[in-house]
Amino acid sequence: MEEKSWWDRFRRTEAFAGYTLISPTALYALLLLVAPLATILAYSFLTDGDSVTRLVWEFTFDNYITTWTQPIYRAVMMRSLSVSMMVTAVTVILAFPVAYYVSFHVAPDRKSLWLFLITIPFWTSYLIRVFLWKVILGYNGVINSGLTSLGLIDEPLTFILYNVNSIVLTLAHAYAPFAILPIFVALEKIDRSLLEAGQDLGESRIMTFWRVTLPLAMPGVVAAVLIVLIPTIGDYVTPQLIGGGKIPMIANLIQSQMLDQDNRPLGSALAVSAMLIVTVVALAFVLLNARFLRVKK
């Protein structure tokens, strides 16, 4: 009998069936995700031309040198990272008690209702929610009008809008459901008998939470951190509207270079640099989580 080739043997394996199943999705991702990223990466090593020749196909590192040596670009990238980390910290710290309450104190038959209520903000456009916060925090907005009518202030407050605090507040509200849901899922997977065993051994509720609940919930916390951190560092709408264009972040700078300045190579270098920063920070959180879990074991 003729021996079958490795291809014939491979086609009969479960791995081939799996690859066949995911191949349409993989091709779709390759076309719509990898191709644009590869284009941005290629543009970042080109030279900006003039009004006639917009791109000069000459390989250069000048765009990255400019990105990392010019003080304004470094300042904007550091501001984007710091604002994103503040948003992540505020969001996760506020989301954890909500997720904990829903998981441990809400009746099982009512948890789906609570999750439904948590996801209500997704019903409206992100842009509309940002505009609503601008209305709330504005000079004649809800807060200033309410405080003025109560006689607590004589004139509207001007420091609650167009600053970093208002950006952090708006982004924390917008991404709160993204943080609550993964933490809730992690808390739901915790075996309640472990908590009962800790208390039976004489541990207080606080120490049981610190030694048992929190370590077991860390995968959900890290997932929430990454889900919030990655998109907020590149947010464009909120700094533009809530910050009034006075506090640009990296996405605003990329848009300015790409469209206003028509400098696609430098804008691409800024985009790649921002992606590298996000990658390094995300990997750091993942490694810290793995180290934390090993220590707790």
C-alpha positions, 0 to 999 in steps of 0.5 A: 500500500502506498504511504500517504503524504504528510498533507493527507495525514494532516488533513485528517487531524483535528488541528486541520479542522480547527484551522479550517474553521478559523481561516475566514476570521483569520483572513478577515483580520489579516486584511483589515488589521494586519495590512493597515498596521503594516502600511503604517509601519512602512510609512514610518520609515519613509521621508515626507515630501513636498506638495507634489511628491508627498512621500519620498521612498527613502528608508530613514529613522529620522521620524523616530528620532524626531518623535523621541527627541523633540520635547513636545512629542515626548511630553504629549506621549507622557501625558497620554500615558499618565492620563490613561493610567489615571483613568485606569486607576479610577475606573478599576477602583470604582468598578471593583466594589460594584462588581463585588456587590453584584457577585456576592450580595445580589440574589442569583436571580437578579444578577442578570438584571444588574448586568443589564443595567450596567450595560445601559450606557452602551445603548448610546453613542460614545460621542453622545456620552462625551457631549453629555459630560460637556453639558454637565461640566460646562460653564452654564451646565448642570453642575454650575446651574445647580450650585448657582440656584442653591446659592453655593456659588456666585458665579459659574466654576471654570475649573471643572471643564477643559482640564485633565480632571474632566478628561479623566472623569469622562473617560472613567465613566465611559469605560466603567462597564468594560472594567466591571464585567471582567472583574465580575466574571472573575469573582463569580468563578471564586469557590465560596467554600474557600472564603468560608474555610478562611473564616472558619480558620479564624480570619477576619472578613478583611483578611479573607478578602485580602488573602483569598478574594483579591488574589483569585480576582486578579485575572479579572482586575488585570483584564479590566486594566488592559481593556481600559488602558489600551483604548484610553491612551489613544482616545481622540474625542474626549481630549478634543471636546472635554479638553477643548483642544487645549490638552492634546493627547497622542491621538490628537497629535497623530491626527494633526500630523496626518491631516493638518500637517500632511506629514504621514511618515511622522504621524505614522512614527508617532502611532507606532511609538504609541503602540510600542508604549502600550505594548510595554505597559500591557506586558508589564501588567501581565508579568506583574500579575503572574508574579503576584499569583506565584507569590500568593500561592 
